[in-house]
Amino acid sequence: MKRQTALAAVLLLLLAGCTGRDRRDPSPAPSSAPSDGAPSASSAPASAAPGGTTGAPGPTSALPVGLSSAALTVDGRSRTYALYRPASAKAGAPLVVVLHGAVGTGRQAEQAYGWDAEADKGGFLVAYPDGVNRTWNVSPDCCGVAARDDVDDVGFITKLVAAVPGVDPKRVYATGISNGAMLAYRLACETTVFAAIAPVAGTMLNECDDPAPISVIHIHGDQDPTVPYGGGPGRRSNAGNGRLPVKIDGPSVPSLIDTWRRTAGCPAPATTKSGAVTTSVATCPQGRAVELITVAGAGHQWPGSKPAPAAQRLLKLDPPSTALNATATIWTFLAAHPKA
């Protein structure tokens, strides 16, 4: 049993990329700011002030400049996140929620993918939530503790959005890698909070019978062995067996994107190629778009992120592609696609 648990933990680490339901749509009503001070591995996030879980009036300027931390209680469980506010963020700023991969953390995502620097240039807020035991619940079989315990991650993320003061409700976005990308798809299926989502190296594992139209940009390496571009089981999948389920068996990425194009009523996409990067874009009604960026030769990674040579050697992780700056590419797309 211990060996099975340890194996599942390793599977989750590799999945991280290291480096008929009611839709929930709370407007991002402001609340008290998260606590001052940059979070660190040794510092516990402070609890949000009273009223923070339901939202209270307040401007973006109520937030401290830089990185701060806060906690919310969701389903009786304390949930933590970091929030980055650049000095350039004004009233009615956009909000990007960045979802780490399995066995990642909000802090790891903040350090690895370059969103703070992009926010400095773009004047938007960035939230970095933490999964329970570093995992997100995207289906009964994935992933890890969050799936096993049926953690309410959709409730957590929607409550987080509602707790951030001064956000433009038409410009709230979600992005993530791997298990975090899977949660972005679940959020698009089960809420109408987000104007657009930007999954990287992920797939959709949850049921999604009647999603609302939404803008999507999806980035994926065509040699990804963990979440295969062509669909089917990933090499880290344990078929959902054992104490820490990791079942990765989704559709092919092109067919998944076709599904979201149909949902948004899009025409056939236009495709261009530049070096290793193939971009397929459908311009859809009401200002929406659905875009697939395929990176030739790339594996399970966030293109343009910080390399981690030691971890790559030790855990046999795929290096980040240098063919694309995924963060800058994603923000350009998100900024152009507010909620219709």
C-alpha atoms as one frame of an Amber mdcrd trajectory, in Angstrom:
protein
   0.000   0.000   0.000   2.809   2.439   0.870   4.488   1.641  -2.418   1.268
   2.375  -4.332   0.845   5.690  -2.521   4.442   6.682  -3.229   4.046   5.757
  -6.884   0.909   7.844  -7.178   2.706  10.786  -5.595   5.475  10.499  -8.189
   2.871  10.352 -10.955   1.340  13.550  -9.653   4.724  15.249  -9.485   5.435
  14.408 -13.082   1.959  15.532 -14.083   2.723  18.948 -12.588   4.949  19.964
 -15.490   6.885  21.407 -12.535   7.906  24.206 -13.688 -27.047  19.375 -15.454
 -25.365  21.549 -13.043 -26.091  25.140 -12.070 -23.476  27.577 -13.296 -22.068
  29.829 -10.610 -21.743  33.484 -11.571 -20.993  35.726  -8.623 -19.951  39.151
  -9.839 -16.448  39.873  -8.613 -17.761  42.049  -5.807 -14.920  43.700  -3.903
 -13.824  42.672  -0.446 -11.162  43.589   2.035  -7.660  43.234   0.748  -5.515
  40.200   1.426  -2.877  40.642   4.103   0.251  42.670   3.417   3.562  40.982
   2.794   4.932  38.620   0.163   4.169  34.987   0.894   7.045  32.611   1.329
   7.509  28.913   1.876   7.706  29.471   5.622   5.022  32.111   6.102   1.394
  31.107   6.638  -1.128  33.098   4.587  -3.235  35.432   6.664  -6.995  35.097
   6.807  -9.107  37.537   4.856 -10.789  40.214   6.922 -14.424  39.699   7.958
 -16.698  39.872   4.930 -13.869  38.819   2.620 -15.569  35.604   1.592 -18.726
  37.330   0.370 -17.357  40.559  -1.032 -17.484  44.121   0.322 -17.122  47.481
  -1.429 -13.584  48.660  -1.993 -11.324  49.918  -4.794  -8.342  48.177  -6.368
  -6.187  50.728  -4.539  -7.153  48.996  -1.278  -4.806  46.177  -2.283  -1.131
  46.425  -1.372   1.224  46.846  -4.303   3.189  43.668  -4.908   2.495  40.152
  -3.710   0.163  39.541  -0.761  -1.567  36.489   0.639  -5.005  35.611   1.956
  -7.239  32.716   2.910 -10.897  31.872   2.401 -13.055  29.239   4.045 -14.786
  27.044   1.479 -16.841  24.010   2.469 -15.319  24.138   5.937 -11.779  24.081
   4.554  -9.232  26.904   4.672  -8.057  27.729   1.138  -5.067  29.934   0.451
  -3.924  32.103  -2.425  -1.459  34.826  -3.311  -2.457  37.994  -5.156  -0.155
  40.212  -7.204  -1.074  43.850  -7.752   1.288  45.855  -9.948   1.641  49.566
  -9.318   0.169  50.054 -12.792  -3.191  48.441 -11.861  -6.032  50.965 -11.720
  -9.702  50.786 -10.764 -11.562  48.202 -12.822  -8.422  46.193 -13.539  -8.627
  42.763 -15.205  -7.932  39.646 -13.096  -6.054  36.560 -14.290  -6.311  33.412
 -12.137  -3.231  31.204 -12.651  -3.752  27.533 -11.742  -0.629  25.499 -10.980
  -0.099  21.922 -12.128  -0.337  18.891  -9.862   2.191  19.045  -7.006   2.831
  22.658  -7.892   1.753  25.581  -5.707   0.585  29.110  -6.287   4.038  30.350
  -5.313   5.717  27.925  -7.728   3.471  29.138 -10.557   4.181  32.765  -9.628
   7.924  32.156  -9.854   7.967  29.941 -12.945   5.693  31.424 -15.607   6.415
  35.169 -15.628   2.923  36.477 -14.884   4.029  39.204 -12.462   6.229  40.838
 -15.111   3.401  40.590 -17.642   1.009  42.182 -15.124   3.455  45.062 -14.613
   3.222  45.808 -18.328  -0.505  45.136 -18.691  -1.828  46.698 -15.471  -3.834
  43.655 -14.371  -4.125  41.627 -11.157  -2.946  38.020 -10.859  -4.245  35.442
  -8.377  -2.258  32.306  -7.579  -4.485  29.849  -5.680  -3.227  26.708  -3.943
  -4.774  23.300  -4.575  -5.470  20.915  -1.696  -2.352  18.766  -1.308  -1.148
  20.497  -4.488  -3.897  19.016  -6.677  -7.167  20.123  -8.289 -10.444  18.229
  -8.475 -11.354  18.018 -12.164 -13.166  14.655 -12.234 -13.829  11.753  -9.867
 -10.607  10.158 -11.172  -8.275  13.163 -11.304  -6.347  14.313  -9.605  -4.939
  13.045  -6.320  -6.289  14.069  -2.923  -8.521  16.805  -4.367 -10.381  14.284
  -6.539 -10.393  11.557  -3.890 -11.958  13.892  -1.324 -14.225  15.651  -3.863
 -12.826  19.063  -2.927 -14.942  22.021  -4.082 -12.339  23.733  -6.251 -14.957
  25.369  -8.482 -16.481  26.943  -5.380 -13.054  28.057  -4.164 -12.060  29.782
  -7.400 -15.409  31.535  -7.847 -15.277  32.711  -4.223 -11.707  33.940  -4.719
 -12.768  36.008  -7.739 -15.619  37.517  -5.724 -13.204  38.446  -2.916 -10.828
  40.571  -5.017 -11.722  44.283  -4.861 -12.219  46.543  -7.842 -12.093  43.917
 -10.606 -13.818  44.480 -13.962 -16.346  41.593 -14.131 -16.078  41.525 -17.919
 -12.328  40.907 -17.771 -11.833  37.912 -15.476  -9.748  35.102 -16.956  -8.335
  31.697 -15.972  -5.191  29.974 -17.170  -3.257  26.974 -15.942  -0.970  24.119
 -16.812  -1.716  20.389 -16.802  -4.032  19.660 -13.826  -4.582  23.438 -13.584
  -5.505  23.596 -17.280  -8.021  20.825 -16.639  -9.580  22.914 -13.871  -9.784
  25.888 -16.251 -11.935  23.750 -18.547 -14.119  22.655 -15.637 -14.589  26.293
 -14.617 -15.664  27.141 -18.181 -18.201  24.312 -18.061 -19.695  24.987 -14.640
 -19.544  28.778 -14.245 -20.042  31.907 -16.309 -17.498  33.908 -14.313 -14.755
  33.954 -16.944 -14.504  35.883 -20.198 -11.852  33.493 -21.520  -9.693  30.562
 -20.467  -6.141  29.689 -21.496  -5.241  26.036 -20.841  -1.630  24.941 -21.380
  -0.695  21.254 -21.715  -4.079  20.137 -20.418  -7.300  18.496 -21.496 -10.930
  18.272 -20.427 -11.810  15.288 -18.228 -15.034  16.520 -16.623 -18.539  16.134
 -18.011 -19.581  19.263 -19.886 -23.079  18.860 -21.259 -24.203  22.462 -21.786
 -21.377  24.994 -21.558 -21.864  28.682 -22.278 -19.881  30.172 -25.190 -16.468
  31.426 -24.100 -13.198  32.510 -25.701 -10.441  29.892 -25.480  -6.738  29.861
 -26.265  -5.105  26.451 -25.808  -1.331  25.847 -26.081   0.026  22.307 -26.397
   3.191  20.521 -27.463   2.602  17.842 -30.070   5.036  15.501 -28.293   3.430
  15.762 -24.846   3.598  12.278 -23.286   1.682  13.179 -20.118  -1.410  14.724
 -21.701  -1.103  13.366 -25.250  -1.908  15.752 -28.100  -3.694  12.915 -29.860
  -5.771  12.044 -26.799  -5.982   8.808 -24.843  -4.111   7.723 -21.700  -1.053
   9.705 -20.649   2.065   7.892 -19.597   1.611   9.041 -15.985  -1.989   7.866
 -15.762  -2.834   5.221 -13.180  -6.347   4.763 -14.617  -7.818   6.322 -11.480
  -6.819   3.367  -9.315  -5.340   3.499  -5.841  -5.583   6.067  -3.076  -4.424
   8.952  -5.295  -6.313   8.773  -8.595  -4.643  10.141 -11.728  -6.686   9.111
 -14.743  -5.699  11.057 -17.851  -7.648   9.822 -20.852  -9.056  12.820 -22.692
  -9.983  13.609 -26.289  -7.433  14.720 -28.856  -6.571  18.384 -28.479  -7.860
  19.368 -31.952 -11.190  17.632 -31.334 -11.504  19.303 -27.932 -10.942  22.712
 -29.527 -13.491  21.883 -32.227 -16.026  21.264 -29.449 -15.464  24.735 -28.010
 -15.634  26.284 -31.489 -19.031  24.704 -32.002 -20.126  25.930 -28.562 -19.210
  29.497 -29.522 -20.781  29.215 -32.994 -17.450  29.778 -34.737 -16.699  29.330
 -38.437 -13.798  27.228 -39.695 -10.459  28.441 -38.349  -7.645  30.106 -40.263
  -4.268  28.429 -39.793  -0.787  29.936 -39.981   2.652  28.503 -39.271   5.829
  30.184 -38.057   8.739  27.868 -37.380   7.677  25.275 -34.808   4.449  27.111
 -33.957   1.173  26.431 -35.749  -1.723  28.737 -34.863  -5.329  27.961 -35.727
  -7.782  30.793 -34.981 -11.543  30.957 -35.346 -13.117  34.408 -35.039 -16.541
  33.871 -33.508 -19.778  35.823 -32.937 -19.995  38.514 -30.230 -16.264  39.179
 -30.290 -15.209  35.742 -29.082 -12.390  33.623 -30.503 -11.181  30.044 -30.106
  -7.484  29.501 -30.807  -5.204  26.476 -30.771  -1.432  26.904 -30.719   0.511
  23.713 -31.423   4.247  23.682 -30.673   6.089  21.088 -32.751   8.511  18.907
 -30.826   7.451  20.265 -27.428   6.489  18.050 -24.513   4.607  18.631 -21.265
   5.693  22.164 -20.359   4.882  25.894 -20.332   6.637  27.426 -23.374   8.961
  30.251 -22.439   8.996  29.427 -18.714  12.075  29.211 -16.527  14.140  26.077
 -17.192  14.794  23.823 -14.192  17.684  21.606 -15.345  18.151  19.740 -12.061
  14.467  18.843 -11.764  14.327  17.968 -15.456  17.208  15.497 -15.066  16.029
  14.021 -11.784  12.356  13.624 -12.698  12.727  13.289 -16.475  10.613  16.392
 -17.080  10.251  17.972 -20.495  12.215  21.223 -20.922  10.245  24.392 -21.732
  10.071  25.185 -25.419  11.799  28.371 -26.543   9.631  28.634 -29.668   6.969
  30.701 -27.913   6.468  32.954 -24.900   3.204  31.411 -23.706   2.525  34.017
 -21.017   2.826  37.025 -23.334   0.853  35.205 -26.045  -1.926  34.321 -23.622
  -2.216  37.832 -22.212  -2.431  39.353 -25.700  -5.353  37.017 -26.425  -7.090
  37.562 -23.072  -6.791  41.351 -23.259  -8.498  41.294 -26.658 -11.436  39.176
 -25.460 -13.511  40.640 -22.624 -16.843  39.033 -21.820 -19.435  39.618 -24.520
